[in-house]
Amino acid sequence: MKILVVGDYAKITNVSRPEVMITIGFAKKGHDVTVFTRPNSEYTPMFEELGIKVIEQYPTKKVCLKTIKAIREELSSAHYDIVYALNSRTIPSAAFACIGFPAKMINYRGTTGGLYRHDPSAYLTHLHPRVDGIICVSDAVTEDVRSKVWKNKDKVVTIYKGHDLSWYQSVPGNLSEFGIPEDAFVAIAVATIRPSKGLSILIEAVSKVAHLDNFHLLLVGSGMDKDPYLSAIKNSPLADRIHLAGYRYDAPELSAASDILIQASISGEGLPRAVMEAMGYGTPSIVTETGGSKEVVIEGINGCVVPVKDAQAIADKIEYLYNNKDLVQDMSKVCKHKIETEFTSERTVLEHIAYFEKMIS
């Protein structure tokens, strides 16, 4: 197949690694791949070494005429089978560029919520009439998108992002820099803070386990040091054992150094990257039922699943794991095994190729 991928491959980061591996996987499987991405992309040398054609043109706004023109010129130069757009910035330009060309236009969708039939902007992305199919990061996202699209509901499918245990071999972070004792039982929460992340619920939950003398909470992400969260932390009986790390590039390594990860989200999740990275390092998670986390975290096997907005349920699971450290170790092994066997990059690439082939057959 001849595949054109339109994505944001600016800097080499953990965020883009799964998508990059999908693109590279297409080329390694013998497909002819072209990538549209930002100018001066750090991935360009890697792509070109693998025979991937790179065009450094990226939308500067929602509908970018310069990008539309560049994509149309490329589509005119050869017969493309697939155009795959990876985010809300690239999808509109790619969709408009595909008008009049035979290539199948495929989108990626990574979150639940925020897609509404009454919202005109939705018709620039996933409800655009030129879109032929949508790949979703979890079943929760697939179900949400299928309820919104007008046609081709069977073309909205789930393909989990692949990972590789080799990505998760870095030395765990040093938690002593936050004043956390070496023998502490540490829960970590990693998030870009917004109300849907449920931080207020999490702070309420950990306040209920302040009697666990050796329990500490590490909060990683921007915005956690502002009200209402900062006031809630200061007023918590666990205040002196709640540690604010701010935004960190080494968040996965900090997860590796922690005993458990907690994802207290109340809405809007697709499949949190923090949960998957923690699994890669063998760190079990306590997750809520919203979004796709419950699809990869199996209750009592490699973590715990709790109802949404239930601080007491989170507190109960924290205490249960705190008092059953052997179980945490068993869960750790299962986490790594699931990444190694169920959520591999190879599997993700093969599922993408099978879906593309079905779309063009």
N, C-alpha and C positions, 0 to 999 in steps of 0.2 A: 504493500500500500504506500501511497504518497500522502504524508501527514504534515499538516501545518499546525504548529502549536503557538498560541499567543499567550504569553505569560510574563510574570514579573520576576525575572532572574537577575536582580541587580547585584546583590552581595551574597557571598557564601555564608549561609546561616542555617541553623537547625530548622528554621521555619520553612525554607524552600527545599530542603533536602529530599523529602519524599517525592515532590513533584519533579524535581530534577532527575531522580532515579527512574521515574516513569518515562520521561523523555529520552534519557539515555538508553533505557530498556528497549524502546521502539527501534532505535538504531542498531543495537546489538542483536536484535532479532531479524535484522536484514531489511527493515523498512526504510524508505527514503524520507528523511525528516528535515523540515525547515522550522526555525524558531524565530518568532518576532519577540523582542524583549527590549529592555532599556539600553540606551547608549552606555558604552564602557562597562558592560556587564562583566563581573568577575568570572562568570561561567563560560564566556565566549571561547577562550582558548581550549577549555575542556571539550566543549561541544564540537568545535572545528576539528580537533584531533580525532574525533570519532566519526568524522565525515558529515556532521550535521551543519547545514547551511544556517548561518545566523544573520538576521536582518535587524539592526539596532534601531528600531522605530517603535515607540511606545506611546499610547494615547496620553495627551496632556489634559484631556477633559472627557466627560461622559461620552459625547459623540465627537470624535476627533477626525475632521475631514482629511488631514494629512495622513493619518494612520489608515483610514478607509481607502484612500487612493493607493497607498503603498501595498496594502493587502490585495486589492483588486489587480494591481499590476503583476503581483506575484502569481495570483490565480490565473491570470491571462497567459502567463509564460509557460505553463505546463498543466496537465490534468491532475488535480488534487482530488483524493478520495475523501479526506477528512480535514475539517478545520476544528480545532479543539481550543476553546477559550477558557481561561482558568480563573478569572475573577471579574468582579462587577465593573472594573475599569476597562477591561479588554473585551468583554462580551458585546457591548453595544456596537463598537466599531467593527468587530469581526462579523457580527450578524448582518449589518448593513452592507459590508463589503461582499458578503456571500450572495447577495441578491443577483440572480441571473446566472449563477455558476452551479454546476452539478454537485459539487462537494457537499457532503453531509456536515451540517453545522451542529457541533456538540458543545454543551456547556458543562462546567463543573459547579457543584453547589455544596457548600460546606457547613451551612447553619440552618437551624429551624427558625420559623417565624420571619417576619419582615417582608413577606411576599404576599401581596394582596391584589385581587382582581380589580378593585376599584382605584388602585394607585397607578396613575399614568406612567410613572417611571418603571414599573414592572414590565411594561411592554417594550422597554429598551433592552431588557435582559432576558429572563427566563420565559416570559410570556411573549417575546418577540415572535412574530409569525414565521420568521425564517428559521427558527431553531427547530432542529429535527430530533434531538435527544438530549437528555441531561443525566450526567453521572453524579451520584450523591455519595457523600462520605459515610453515611450510615442509613440503616432502615428507617430511623426516625425522620431523617431529612427526606428520604424517598417518599414516605407516607405524607409528609407535609406538602412537598412539591406536587405530588399526584393530585392532591385535593385542590390545587390552584390552577394547574394547566388546563387548557380547554380541549386539547386533542393529544393524541400519541401518549396517553398515560402509560402504556406498556413500554414506551421508550425511555421512561424515567426509571433508572436502575441504581442499585447499590454496588459500589466497588470500594472496599476499604483501602485507605492509603497504606502502602507497604512500608515495613521497617526492616532493619537488619541488626542483629545483635552486635555486629562489629562496630556499629555507630556508638554503642554504649559501653565502651571500655575505658573511658577516662577515669582518672583517679577521683573518688568522691570528694566533694567540697569539705573544707575545714569549718565546722560549725562553731568552733571555739571563738572565731572572730566576732560572733554575736553574743558571746558570754554564755553559750550553752555548754553544760558539762559533758564530758566525754561519755559518761554512762547514762545520759538522759534518754528517755523515750520521746522521740521527736516526731511531730506531725507537721507537714509542710503544705501550704496552699500556694499555688502559682497561678496568677491571673492578671489580666489587664482589667482594672476595676471598673465596673459599671453595676447598676442595681441588680441586673440579672445574674450576677455571679454569687449572690447570696452571702456576702461577707458578714453582714449583720447577723444572719442566722448562725454562721460559723462562730462568731465571737460569743453569741449567746450560748452555743453548744459547749465551747471549751470552758466557759465560766462555770458550767455545771460539773466539771471534772477537776476543779481546782484542788480537790482533796487528794488527787493523785500526785504525790510529792515530787516525783521525778519526771512529770510530763511537761513538755515545752511545745509551743506553737511557733513556727517560722513562717512569716508572711512575705512572699516574694512578688513584687509587681508594683507598678506606679499607681499612685492615688490612694494607697492604703493609709497614708499618714495625714489624711484630711478628714474633716468631719463629714458625716456623722460617725465614721469608723474610729477616728482617733479618740473621740470622747468615750465611745463604747469600750475601747481598749483600756483607757485610763480608769474607767469605773468598774472594770472587771476584777473579780477576786484573783484572777490569774495574771493581772497586769504585768507583774515583774517577770513573767515567763512567756510573754508574747513578744516576739522579736520582729522588728520591721527591717527588712533587707532592702526595700526599694527595688527598682528595676535591675535585673542582673542578667548578663550574658551567660553566666554559668548556672542558670536555674536547673537544668537537667542534672548537673553534678551535685547540686544541693539536694535535689530529690534523692539522688543515690545515697547521700549521707544520712538521710532521714529514715525513720522506721515505717511511716505510712504517709500517703498523700491524701488530702481531703478536698473533694470538689463538691461544694455546697450549692451549686447553681440552681436557680429556680425557673429558668427558661432560656431559650435561644441557643442551646448547645447543639452542635452537630456531633462531633467526636473530639473532645478536648485533647490537644496535642500534649498537654502536661500529663494526662493520664497514660497515654501511649509511651511517652518518654520514661515515665516512672516505671512502667511495666518492663521496658527494655533494660532498666537497671535493677529489676527485681524488687521494686518497692510497691507493695500492695496499696490499693486505694479504697477509700470510702467515698462513694459517689451517690448522687441523687438519681431519681428515676427519669429526670428530664433528659431529652436528647438521646444520643447514642452510647453514652458511657455504660449503661446497663447491658449493652450488647457485647461488650468485651470484658466487663467485670462481672464475674459470676459469684453470687452470694455464697460466702463461706468457702469458696474454692481459691480464688485469687484476689479476694477483696470483699467488700460489703456494699450492699445497695440499700438505700434508705428512702423514705418518702420525701417529697419536696416540701420545704419550709418546716421541717420537723427537727428542731434543735435537740429535743430530748432523744430522738432516735440516733442522731449523730453522736451525742454524748454517750449513749449506751454502747455504741459500737467502739468508740474510742476506749472506754473502760474495759470492754471485752477483749480487745486486742492487747491492751496494756497488760492485762492479767494473763494473757496466753501468748507469750513471746515465741514459743515453739511453733504455734500455729502460724504466726507471722512469717517465720522462716520457711515453713511449708508453702505458704502462699507465694513467697518470693520465688521459689523454684518454679511454680506453676506460671507465674507472670512471664518469666523468661521463656518457658517452653511454649506458651501461646504465641509470643512474638516469633519464635523460631519456626513454628509449624503452621500457624493459622494466619499470620499477618505479615507475610514476607513480601519483599519488593518483587520477587519473581512472580509470585501469584498475582499481584496487582497488575503487573505488566501483561501477563497472559490474559487476564480477565478483560483488560482494556482492549487488547487486540481482538479477542473473540467478539466483544461487543461491537467494535468498529466493523469487523467483517460481516457481522449479521446486519448492521445498518446499511451496508453497501450491496449486499447480496440481493 
